[in-house]
């Protein structure tokens, strides 16, 4: 483990490309749950790959234009004095290599369409043993963006101030509840221990009755474990005074 600030910075910079690659990959493709060891190995190996590509590009530039690049040999032989004399150039190139490796990882995770087109052409005309993997990579289309959030957060959130969220809750025992959402548990894990709160006015219809009645409470806490289905209604606030208890006419047909 790094013991100085400088080594800690280098350590974090080294692992960043792998982390960026996996994080971006999970926004487009379904992710699997890995063990800590396997996930660490994936981050390290991916970082090695893209850092290696960035260093390879630097090596080519160093070979072609040695005047504008840092003297790696001098850094290795006499690191501290050479860094003090050329710190601006060394830091500039270090930052450039870091951005290049992270950028390559970001692009490789979800390649743009033009890159898949080039790979598809290479698969069609390249060596035979390369065609199958290149074709597989070029035909792997990323899906829509994947959001890591609970169904409640996705359904209840994102509304503006001009609307109010009303929920219709069908419980497992057949009871139906309807009322404005006051709050809900925002945790990502969708467990039965979560709960949400409805505020007044609340309508309730029990299985033995046909007509709903007003529930005499200022707020009602409902456990997720008791809910069978949830219907979400975003009602413009300007329409609320014109409805009965804030409920559109066709909602209570249930």
C-alpha positions in Angstrom: 0.0 0.0 0.0 1.2 3.6 -0.7 2.9 5.2 2.3 3.4 8.8 1.0 1.2 11.4 -0.7 3.0 11.1 -4.0 2.7 7.3 -4.0 -1.0 7.5 -3.1 -1.6 9.9 -6.1 0.3 7.5 -8.4 -1.7 4.6 -7.0 -5.1 6.3 -7.6 -4.1 7.5 -11.0 -3.0 4.0 -12.0 -6.3 2.4 -11.0 -8.6 5.2 -12.4 -8.8 3.9 -16.0 -10.1 0.5 -14.8 -12.6 2.1 -12.5 -13.9 4.4 -15.3 -14.1 1.5 -17.7 -16.3 -0.6 -15.4 -18.4 2.3 -14.2 -19.2 3.4 -17.8 -19.8 -0.2 -18.9 -22.4 -0.6 -16.1 -24.4 2.3 -17.5 -25.1 0.5 -20.8 -25.0 -3.2 -20.2 -26.5 -5.4 -17.4 -24.0 -5.9 -14.7 -23.1 -9.0 -12.7 -22.2 -9.2 -9.0 -18.6 -10.1 -8.6 -16.6 -11.0 -5.6 -14.2 -8.3 -4.2 -11.2 -10.3 -5.5 -12.5 -10.6 -9.0 -13.7 -7.0 -9.2 -10.3 -5.8 -8.0 -8.5 -8.0 -10.5 -10.7 -6.6 -13.3 -9.9 -3.0 -12.3 -6.2 -3.7 -12.1 -6.0 -5.6 -15.3 -8.1 -3.1 -17.2 -5.9 -0.3 -15.8 -2.8 -2.1 -16.9 -4.1 -2.4 -20.4 -5.1 1.3 -20.9 -2.1 2.6 -19.1 0.0 0.4 -21.3 -1.6 1.8 -24.4 -1.0 5.4 -23.2 2.6 4.6 -22.5 2.9 2.9 -25.9 1.7 6.1 -27.6 4.2 8.1 -25.5 7.0 5.8 -26.5 6.3 6.4 -30.2 6.2 10.2 -29.6 9.4 9.9 -27.6 11.1 8.1 -30.5 9.9 10.5 -33.1 10.1 13.8 -31.2 12.6 13.3 -28.3 13.1 17.1 -27.8 9.5 17.7 -26.6 9.2 14.7 -24.3 10.7 14.1 -20.9 14.0 12.2 -20.6 12.8 8.9 -19.0 16.3 7.6 -18.6 17.4 10.8 -16.6 14.3 10.5 -14.4 15.2 6.9 -13.6 18.9 7.6 -13.0 18.6 10.9 -11.0 14.9 11.4 -10.2 14.8 14.2 -7.7 17.2 16.7 -9.3 15.9 16.1 -12.8 12.3 16.5 -11.6 13.2 19.8 -9.9 14.7 21.1 -13.1 12.0 19.9 -15.4 8.9 19.6 -13.2 6.6 21.5 -15.5 7.3 19.3 -18.5 7.1 16.1 -16.5 3.8 17.0 -14.8 2.3 18.1 -18.1 3.2 14.8 -19.8 2.1 12.8 -16.8 -1.3 14.6 -16.8 -1.6 14.0 -20.6 -0.9 10.3 -20.2 -3.5 10.1 -17.4 -6.1 11.8 -19.5 -5.3 9.6 -22.5 -5.6 6.4 -20.5 -8.8 7.4 -18.9 -10.2 8.6 -22.3 -9.3 5.3 -23.9 -11.0 3.4 -21.1 -14.1 5.6 -21.4 -14.4 5.1 -25.2 -13.6 1.4 -25.1 -16.4 0.7 -22.5 -19.1 2.0 -24.9 -17.5 2.6 -28.3 -19.1 5.2 -30.6 -20.8 4.1 -33.7 -17.9 5.2 -36.0 -15.5 2.9 -34.2 -17.8 -0.1 -34.5 -18.1 0.6 -38.2 -14.3 0.6 -38.6 -14.1 -2.7 -36.6 -16.8 -4.2 -38.8 -14.8 -3.4 -41.9 -11.7 -4.8 -40.4 -13.6 -8.0 -39.5 -14.8 -8.3 -43.1 -11.3 -7.9 -44.7 -8.8 -8.7 -41.9 -7.1 -12.0 -41.1 -9.5 -14.9 -40.8 -8.7 -15.7 -37.1 -9.5 -12.1 -36.1 -12.9 -12.0 -37.9 -15.1 -13.7 -35.3 -14.0 -11.7 -32.2 -14.0 -8.4 -34.2 -17.4 -9.1 -35.6 -18.7 -10.0 -32.1 -17.4 -6.7 -30.7 -18.7 -4.6 -33.5 -22.2 -6.1 -33.3 -22.5 -5.7 -29.5 -24.9 -2.7 -29.4 -25.2 -0.8 -26.1 -28.7 -0.5 -24.8 -30.4 2.5 -23.3 -28.7 4.1 -20.3 -29.1 2.0 -17.1 -29.9 4.0 -14.0 -28.9 2.5 -10.6 -31.8 3.5 -8.5 -34.8 1.8 -6.9 -38.2 1.5 -8.7 -39.7 3.9 -6.1 -37.0 6.5 -6.7 -37.5 6.2 -10.5 -41.4 6.3 -10.3 -41.9 8.9 -7.6 -39.0 11.3 -8.2 -38.3 13.6 -11.0 -41.5 15.6 -10.9 -41.6 19.3 -10.9 -43.3 21.7 -8.5 -46.3 22.1 -10.7 -47.4 18.5 -10.1 -48.1 16.5 -7.0 -47.7 12.7 -6.9 -50.7 10.6 -5.9 -50.3 6.9 -5.3 -52.9 4.1 -5.6 -51.7 1.2 -3.4 -53.3 -2.3 -3.8 -52.3 -4.2 -0.7 -51.9 -8.0 -0.5 -55.1 -8.3 1.5 -57.1 -6.6 -1.2 -57.3 -3.2 0.5 -56.9 -0.2 -1.8 -55.4 3.1 -0.6 -55.2 6.4 -2.5 -53.6 9.6 -1.5 -50.8 12.1 -2.0 -47.2 10.9 -1.4 -45.6 12.6 1.5 -42.3 10.7 1.6 -40.7 7.4 0.9 -37.6 5.4 1.8 -35.0 6.3 -0.9 -32.6 3.3 -0.3 -31.4 1.5 -3.4 -32.1 -2.0 -2.1 -35.7 -2.9 -2.8 -36.5 -4.7 0.5 -39.8 -5.3 2.3 -38.4 -3.2 5.2 -38.9 0.0 3.2 -42.0 2.2 3.8 -43.7 5.2 2.3 -46.0 7.8 3.8 -49.4 9.0 2.4 -50.7 12.3 3.7 -54.2 13.6 4.1 -56.6 13.3 2.3 -56.4 9.5 2.1 -59.1 7.2 0.6 -59.4 3.6 1.6 -61.5 0.8 0.2 -61.5 -2.5 2.0 -62.3 -5.8 0.1 -65.8 -6.1 1.7 -66.9 -2.6 0.5 -67.5 -1.3 -3.0 -67.2 2.5 -2.3 -64.0 4.1 -0.9 -64.1 6.1 2.3 -61.9 8.9 3.7 -59.3 7.5 6.1 -59.3 9.5 9.3 -55.6 10.2 9.7 -53.2 13.0 8.9 -50.6 10.5 7.6 -50.4 6.8 6.9 -47.2 4.7 6.9 -47.4 1.7 4.5 -44.8 -1.0 4.6 -43.4 -2.2 1.2 -44.0 -5.8 2.4 -47.8 -5.2 2.4 -48.0 -3.6 -1.1 -48.9 -5.7 -4.1 -49.0 -3.0 -6.8 -48.4 0.8 -6.9 -50.0 3.1 -9.5 -48.5 6.6 -9.8 -50.5 9.7 -10.8 -48.9 13.1 -11.3 -51.6 15.6 -11.0 -51.1 19.3 -11.9 -51.5 21.4 -8.7 -53.8 23.8 -10.6 -56.4 20.9 -11.0 -56.4 19.7 -7.4 -59.1 22.1 -6.2 -61.4 20.9 -9.0 -61.2 17.2 -8.0 -62.7 15.3 -5.0 -59.9 14.9 -2.5 -57.4 15.4 -5.3 -58.6 12.3 -7.1 -59.5 12.3 -10.8 -63.0 10.9 -11.5 -61.8 7.7 -13.2 -59.3 6.7 -10.6 -61.7 5.4 -8.0 -63.2 2.8 -10.3 -60.3 0.6 -9.2 
